[in-house]
Amino acid sequence: MSSSAAIVGASGYAGQEVLDRVLAHPELELAALGSDSLAGQAATALDPRLARSHAAPLPAFVPNDEALGAGADVVFLCLGHEEAAAVEPPGDAVVVDLSGAHRLADRALYAAWYGWEHPAPASLAAWEYGLPEVSPSRGRLIANPGCYATAILLALAPLRDAIDPAAVLVDAKSGVSGAGRVPRTSSHAGSVLENVTPYRVGTHQHAPELEQALGFPVCFAPHLLPVRRGLIATCFVRPLPGADVLELLTDAYAESAVVDVLPEGTAPELARVQGADAAELAVFEDAATDFAVVVCAIDNLGKGAAGQAVQNANLALGLDETAGLRLAGVPV
């Protein structure tokens, strides 16, 4: 029997990507589409392609509160951070929060990194940080990791006991869709095209996620790329004596259907992961400095957001982990 799904905040990029995967999912049925801005309008108000994407007509948009209370088996929260933090999750549903509202266990970190006090700090203990390959959630309230944090943790988590924690540097770059659908001056074409810009260096909200998961801070510099989607993280680490970085990563993901550790000499590429839910990893050595360089490429809207949310929901519902995910194909 199929499980029902509600998408709260379906009109943003992450919400639209979740919707696309739910419609392709063999065991999820769409119960409600929530959007305060599109409430009362047909699903095609979001994208006219939805007219041909499903055999039966899709439900019209309803206000987010109505979608939240639709009685769905799984709820995808695709809201802004503060808005998601104020949501009271339904008592009997699996809830996957794609925002940063429940990723950090320490309430004080929200003021320091997000700029606001968490409205329900007592609830944070009930949420689990769900990175399936590293820290799969066992409960029904799942905090979906951030896109940068996903790529960096896939690269570093299997190495945390085999590298010098004081010598970890990350240069990461993301497509402009990571900024969301709401227009910003920094995401205008005039600012993005023919340009690469570092931003929020030393102050990015995904940094405390990394420290929370790894047990040590990481020097992390994010950049904006002039592409729609895709994210690549280049991680510089100093292995401890005797540590084999490639072997550790290969062993960690040997059974994964989502994370590919590439053969030596093959580099991850944005083009191969754009529009997909897979991750590519590769290891390089810098003999001059004794550093190893671990590169991870994902789609910021796929494995970095919607794909991972569906993967988390699958695990929580006891379904095939990869159901509904985009993993196959070799598009040009």
C-alpha positions as CSV (number, residue, x, y, z in Angstrom):
1,M,0.0,0.0,0.0
2,S,1.3,3.5,-0.9
3,S,2.2,6.1,1.7
4,S,0.9,9.6,1.3
5,A,3.1,12.7,1.1
6,A,2.5,16.4,1.7
7,I,4.9,19.1,0.6
8,V,4.8,22.3,2.7
9,G,6.4,25.2,0.8
10,A,6.2,23.5,-2.6
11,S,6.7,26.6,-4.6
12,G,10.4,27.0,-3.8
13,Y,13.2,25.3,-5.7
14,A,13.6,22.5,-3.1
15,G,9.8,22.0,-2.9
16,Q,9.5,21.7,-6.7
17,E,12.4,19.2,-6.7
18,V,10.7,17.2,-4.0
19,L,7.5,17.2,-5.9
20,D,9.2,15.9,-9.0
21,R,10.6,13.0,-7.0
22,V,7.3,12.2,-5.3
23,L,5.6,12.0,-8.6
24,A,8.2,9.5,-9.8
25,H,8.1,7.5,-6.6
26,P,6.5,4.0,-6.9
27,E,5.3,4.0,-3.3
28,L,4.4,7.6,-2.5
29,E,1.1,9.4,-3.4
30,L,0.8,13.1,-3.3
31,A,-1.8,14.1,-0.7
32,A,-1.3,17.9,-0.5
33,L,0.7,20.7,-2.1
34,G,1.3,23.6,0.3
35,S,2.1,27.2,-0.7
36,D,0.8,30.4,0.8
37,S,1.7,32.3,-2.3
38,L,0.0,29.9,-4.7
39,A,-2.9,28.7,-2.5
40,G,-6.1,28.2,-4.5
41,Q,-4.3,27.8,-7.8
42,A,-3.8,24.7,-9.9
43,A,-0.5,22.8,-9.7
44,T,0.4,24.0,-13.1
45,A,0.8,27.5,-11.7
46,L,4.1,26.3,-10.4
47,D,5.2,24.7,-13.7
48,P,3.1,24.0,-16.8
49,R,5.0,20.7,-17.3
50,L,3.0,19.3,-14.4
51,A,0.0,19.1,-16.8
52,R,1.6,16.1,-18.4
53,S,3.6,14.6,-15.5
54,H,0.9,12.5,-13.9
55,A,-2.0,10.3,-15.1
56,A,-4.5,11.9,-12.7
57,P,-4.9,15.6,-12.0
58,L,-2.7,16.9,-9.2
59,P,-4.2,18.5,-6.2
60,A,-4.4,22.3,-6.2
61,F,-2.3,24.3,-3.9
62,V,-3.5,24.9,-0.4
63,P,-2.1,27.1,2.4
64,N,0.9,25.6,4.1
65,D,-1.0,25.1,7.4
66,E,-3.6,23.1,5.5
67,A,-1.0,20.9,3.8
68,L,0.7,20.4,7.2
69,G,-2.6,19.1,8.6
70,A,-3.6,16.9,5.7
71,G,-2.9,13.7,7.6
72,A,-0.1,12.6,5.2
73,D,2.3,9.8,6.2
74,V,5.3,11.9,5.4
75,V,5.6,15.7,5.4
76,F,8.4,17.5,3.5
77,L,9.0,20.9,5.1
78,C,10.5,23.1,2.3
79,L,10.2,26.4,4.2
80,G,12.6,29.2,5.2
81,H,14.6,28.5,8.3
82,E,12.6,30.7,10.8
83,E,9.3,29.6,9.3
84,A,10.2,25.9,9.7
85,A,11.4,26.5,13.2
86,A,8.0,27.6,14.3
87,V,6.2,24.6,12.8
88,E,4.5,22.1,15.2
89,P,5.1,18.8,13.4
90,P,2.1,16.4,13.1
91,G,2.2,13.8,15.9
92,D,2.1,10.7,13.7
93,A,3.9,11.6,10.5
94,V,7.5,11.3,9.3
95,V,8.7,14.9,8.9
96,V,11.7,15.8,6.8
97,D,12.8,19.4,7.3
98,L,14.9,20.7,4.4
99,S,15.7,24.0,6.2
100,G,18.4,24.6,8.8
101,A,15.8,25.0,11.6
102,H,16.5,21.7,13.3
103,R,20.0,20.7,12.2
104,L,21.9,22.1,15.3
105,A,21.5,20.5,18.7
106,D,22.8,23.6,20.6
107,R,20.1,26.3,20.7
108,A,22.7,29.0,21.2
109,L,24.1,28.3,17.7
110,Y,21.0,29.6,16.0
111,A,21.6,33.2,17.2
112,A,25.3,33.0,16.4
113,W,25.0,31.5,12.9
114,Y,21.4,32.1,11.7
115,G,20.8,35.5,13.5
116,W,17.6,34.5,15.4
117,E,16.7,32.8,18.6
118,H,15.1,29.4,18.1
119,P,11.4,29.6,19.0
120,A,11.2,26.0,20.3
121,P,14.6,25.0,21.7
122,A,13.1,22.2,23.8
123,S,12.0,20.5,20.6
124,L,15.5,20.2,19.1
125,A,16.4,17.0,21.0
126,A,13.6,15.2,19.1
127,W,15.1,15.9,15.7
128,E,17.8,13.7,14.2
129,Y,20.4,14.9,11.7
130,G,19.8,12.6,8.7
131,L,22.8,12.0,6.4
132,P,22.0,8.5,5.3
133,E,25.5,7.3,4.5
134,V,27.0,8.8,7.7
135,S,24.3,9.2,10.3
136,P,21.0,7.7,9.2
137,S,18.0,8.8,11.2
138,R,16.2,6.3,13.3
139,G,13.2,8.4,14.3
140,R,10.4,10.2,12.5
141,L,11.6,13.8,12.8
142,I,14.5,14.3,10.4
143,A,16.7,17.3,9.8
144,N,18.0,17.2,6.3
145,P,21.6,18.3,6.1
146,G,22.7,21.5,4.2
147,C,24.0,21.1,0.7
148,Y,27.6,22.2,1.5
149,A,27.6,20.1,4.7
150,T,26.4,17.0,2.7
151,A,29.3,17.2,0.2
152,I,31.9,18.0,2.8
153,L,30.8,15.3,5.3
154,L,30.6,12.6,2.6
155,A,34.3,13.5,1.9
156,L,35.5,13.8,5.5
157,A,33.3,11.8,7.8
158,P,34.9,8.4,7.0
159,L,38.3,10.1,7.6
160,R,37.7,11.9,10.9
161,D,39.9,9.6,12.9
162,A,42.6,9.3,10.2
163,I,43.4,13.0,9.6
164,D,44.9,15.9,11.5
165,P,41.9,17.9,12.7
166,A,43.9,21.1,12.8
167,A,44.8,20.9,9.1
168,V,41.4,20.7,7.3
169,L,40.6,23.2,4.6
170,V,37.6,23.3,2.3
171,D,37.1,25.3,-0.9
172,A,33.5,24.7,-2.0
173,K,31.5,26.1,-4.9
174,S,27.7,26.0,-5.6
175,G,25.3,26.9,-8.3
176,V,23.1,29.9,-7.9
177,S,20.0,27.9,-7.2
178,G,21.5,27.3,-3.7
179,A,20.3,30.9,-2.9
180,G,16.7,29.9,-3.4
181,R,13.9,31.2,-5.7
182,V,13.4,34.6,-3.9
183,P,15.3,37.3,-5.9
184,R,18.4,38.8,-4.3
185,T,20.9,41.4,-5.6
186,S,23.7,38.9,-5.3
187,S,21.9,36.3,-7.4
188,H,21.0,38.7,-10.3
189,A,22.5,37.7,-13.7
190,G,24.7,40.8,-13.6
191,S,26.3,39.7,-10.4
192,V,26.6,36.0,-11.3
193,L,27.4,35.6,-14.9
194,E,31.1,35.6,-15.9
195,N,32.0,35.7,-12.2
196,V,33.0,33.6,-9.3
197,T,32.5,35.1,-5.8
198,P,33.4,33.9,-2.3
199,Y,30.7,34.7,0.2
200,R,30.0,34.2,3.9
201,V,33.6,33.1,4.4
202,G,33.9,32.1,8.1
203,T,30.3,32.8,8.8
204,H,28.3,30.3,6.7
205,Q,25.6,28.5,8.6
206,H,26.7,25.1,7.4
207,A,30.0,25.4,9.3
208,P,28.5,24.5,12.7
209,E,26.9,21.4,11.1
210,L,30.4,20.3,10.1
211,E,31.8,20.8,13.6
212,Q,28.8,19.0,15.2
213,A,29.2,16.0,12.9
214,L,33.0,15.7,12.8
215,G,33.9,16.8,16.3
216,F,36.3,19.6,15.1
217,P,35.9,22.8,13.2
218,V,36.7,23.1,9.5
219,C,38.1,26.2,7.6
220,F,35.4,26.5,5.0
221,A,35.2,29.0,2.1
222,P,32.0,28.9,0.0
223,H,31.8,30.4,-3.5
224,L,29.0,31.2,-5.9
225,L,29.4,29.7,-9.4
226,P,27.7,31.1,-12.6
227,V,25.7,27.9,-13.1
228,R,22.1,27.0,-12.2
229,R,22.9,23.9,-10.1
230,G,25.6,21.7,-8.8
231,L,28.1,21.9,-6.0
232,I,31.7,20.8,-5.7
233,A,33.8,20.7,-2.5
234,T,37.5,20.3,-2.6
235,C,38.8,19.2,0.8
236,F,42.5,19.5,1.8
237,V,43.5,17.1,4.6
238,R,46.7,15.9,6.2
239,P,46.4,12.1,6.8
240,L,47.9,10.6,10.0
241,P,50.8,8.2,9.5
242,G,49.7,5.0,7.9
243,A,46.2,6.2,6.9
244,D,45.0,5.3,3.4
245,V,42.5,7.9,2.5
246,L,41.3,6.2,-0.7
247,E,40.9,2.8,1.0
248,L,38.9,4.4,3.9
249,L,36.5,6.1,1.5
250,T,36.2,3.1,-0.8
251,D,35.3,0.8,2.2
252,A,32.9,3.4,3.6
253,Y,30.8,3.6,0.4
254,A,31.3,0.1,-0.9
255,E,27.6,-0.8,-0.4
256,S,26.2,2.6,-1.3
257,A,23.9,3.0,-4.3
258,V,24.2,6.8,-4.1
259,V,27.9,7.6,-3.5
260,D,30.5,6.6,-6.1
261,V,34.2,6.6,-5.2
262,L,35.8,7.1,-8.6
263,P,38.8,5.2,-9.9
264,E,42.2,6.8,-9.5
265,G,42.8,9.4,-12.3
266,T,39.0,10.2,-12.7
267,A,37.9,13.5,-11.4
268,P,34.3,14.4,-10.1
269,E,32.4,16.7,-12.5
270,L,29.4,18.9,-11.9
271,A,28.0,17.9,-15.3
272,R,27.6,14.3,-14.3
273,V,25.7,15.0,-11.1
274,Q,23.5,18.0,-12.2
275,G,19.9,17.0,-12.0
276,A,20.8,13.7,-10.2
277,D,20.8,12.4,-6.6
278,A,24.2,10.7,-6.7
279,A,27.6,11.9,-5.3
280,E,31.0,11.5,-6.8
281,L,34.2,11.3,-4.7
282,A,37.8,11.2,-5.7
283,V,41.1,11.3,-3.9
284,F,44.3,13.0,-5.1
285,E,47.8,13.3,-3.4
286,D,50.0,16.3,-3.1
287,A,53.4,14.9,-2.5
288,A,55.0,18.3,-2.0
289,T,52.9,19.0,1.1
290,D,51.8,15.6,2.3
291,F,48.2,16.7,1.9
292,A,45.5,14.5,0.4
293,V,42.8,16.2,-1.6
294,V,39.3,14.8,-1.5
295,V,36.8,16.2,-4.0
296,C,33.1,15.6,-3.8
297,A,30.5,16.7,-6.4
298,I,26.8,16.7,-5.9
299,D,23.7,18.5,-7.1
300,N,22.8,21.1,-4.5
301,L,19.1,20.5,-5.2
302,G,19.5,16.7,-5.5
303,K,21.7,14.9,-3.0
304,G,22.1,18.4,-1.3
305,A,18.3,18.8,-0.8
306,A,15.4,17.1,-2.4
307,G,17.0,13.8,-3.3
308,Q,18.4,13.4,0.2
309,A,15.0,14.3,1.7
310,V,13.3,11.5,-0.2
311,Q,16.1,9.1,0.7
312,N,15.6,10.0,4.4
313,A,11.9,9.5,4.0
314,N,12.3,6.1,2.4
315,L,14.5,4.9,5.3
316,A,12.0,6.2,7.8
317,L,9.1,4.6,6.1
318,G,10.9,1.3,5.6
319,L,10.9,1.6,1.8
320,D,13.7,0.9,-0.7
321,E,16.3,3.6,0.1
322,T,16.7,4.7,-3.6
323,A,13.0,4.7,-4.5
324,G,12.1,7.8,-6.5
325,L,15.7,9.0,-6.7
326,R,17.4,10.0,-9.9
327,L,20.5,7.7,-10.1
328,A,20.5,6.1,-13.5
329,G,21.2,7.5,-17.0
330,V,24.0,9.1,-18.8
331,P,22.6,12.4,-20.3
332,V,24.9,14.6,-22.3
